[in-house]
Amino acid sequence: MTSSELWTRATADRYDAEETEMSSAAVLGPTLTFLAELAGDGRALEFAIGTGRVGVPLRERGVPVVGIELSEHMAAVLRRKIDKDTLPVAVGDMTSTVVPGEFTLVYLVYNTITNLLTQDEQVECFRNAARHLEPGGRFIIELGVPPLRFLPPGQVAVPFDVSEHHLGFDTFDLVEQILVSHHFTREGDDGRYRRDKSRHRYAWPSELDLMARIAGFELERRVADWDGAPFTQDSAKHISVWRKPA
């Protein structure tokens, strides 16, 4: 068991409904194209595949996909969409769970590397990716850049969503590199809000590059989004591609 916090049945059951924007064609289209091109004629392994937001449509594009997922509840939601022979999923953590065969692509999207709450576990995630890749294969991570530039002296919270139905903000422990995402989601019309929170260990691109070197990878490419925009000091996130030497 890693330090990742498990998704409950209730959270898994409402996950897709609350992530409709991330499942839209505008978001998924460039994501799937990017991943399919790097997978080529080989197989892809998704760490933390969740409910299959990316893995299921990538499989429908013809890329053989295998998943690893820590939460049995999230995997159960995925299983309602696609059978186990078409898209196998191993229930376990992404730092040590091993599935059969080699892959041309291992990918980890939507900030999920931060679910691992220690640096050691994040390093092991890279090592596990390398363990599954064939020579010349690639490991991809999608991750936000820590928004610490928005923190004035003495402030520990940064809002990321203020809308009619949802209030979201992150609080930061700058020593331990831990952020806690707080969500207040409006339920019904009677003014009630549901409160949720989750812990994450944020990491800078340069720190990830060092983890990659420890695991034997070479940085091949870093862009600001799935469309391939240049990564700059003002980019809010990055898509990083590391290659396992042939």
Number of C-alpha atoms within 10 A of each C-alpha: 10 16 13 22 15 16 17 12 15 10 14 21 16 11 17 17 10 12 11 12 12 14 16 11 12 10 15 18 16 15 17 19 15 15 19 21 11 18 22 12 12 16 20 30 27 24 29 27 28 26 23 24 18 20 25 22 16 21 20 12 12 11 21 21 26 25 25 23 22 23 22 18 21 25 22 16 19 22 17 10 12 15 11 13 8 13 18 17 26 20 17 19 20 30 21 16 15 15 15 7 9 18 25 22 29 29 22 21 17 14 17 18 25 20 20 24 21 18 18 11 19 22 20 19 24 24 21 19 29 25 16 21 22 17 14 14 24 27 29 21 21 22 24 20 18 16 14 12 7 12 13 10 6 6 10 15 19 18 13 14 13 11 10 8 13 15 17 18 17 21 17 23 12 11 6 12 16 19 22 16 19 19 19 17 18 17 12 9 7 7 8 11 16 10 13 12 12 15 20 23 22 26 18 12 18 9 13 20 17 15 20 26 17 14 19 15 24 18 17 12 13 20 18 22 21 18 14 14 13 11 17 12 7 8 14 14 20 23 23 23 23 24 22 23 12 7
